[in-house]
Each structure stands twice: as C-alpha cells, then as structure tokens.
C-alpha cells in the first residue's frame, strides 16, 4: 500500500459497531483510543474484526484548538 498521506497511526481494532449506514470502528493505538466512522459497506469490504491490526490514516483540512476565556484556566 502506498499513500501520499503522512499521518499514519498503527492501531488494533477493539470493536466495530454497525449502524444502518455508518460503522464506528474503535481502535487502540498504543494506549490511545481512536474512533473512525466509515460506511458499513467499507467496513464489510475491509472485513474488519476485533484484534485486527490496521493503519489509521488521518487526512484533515483543519485542526481547531480552543482555550478557556481565562488563560490561567479559571
């Protein structure tokens, strides 16, 4: 597999919850919980199962940060 995306995270599937159109895939990436929402069709094509090793590829156009109104955190 070759991809131009550089944000790749090795993870293990810990659960797949299928809805009518969307499947939420919960992953463990070295102790960090990740969740990907994908189509049920894509989940079926990937034949995802608990314990499977996967690569989460993150491609986002924005990352938004927020801070408290009081910089001291109060």
Secondary structure, 3 states (H helix, E strand, C coil): CCCCCCCEEEEEEEEEEECCCEEEEEEEECCEEEEEEEEHHHHHHHCCCCCCEEEEECCCCCCCCCCCCCCCCC
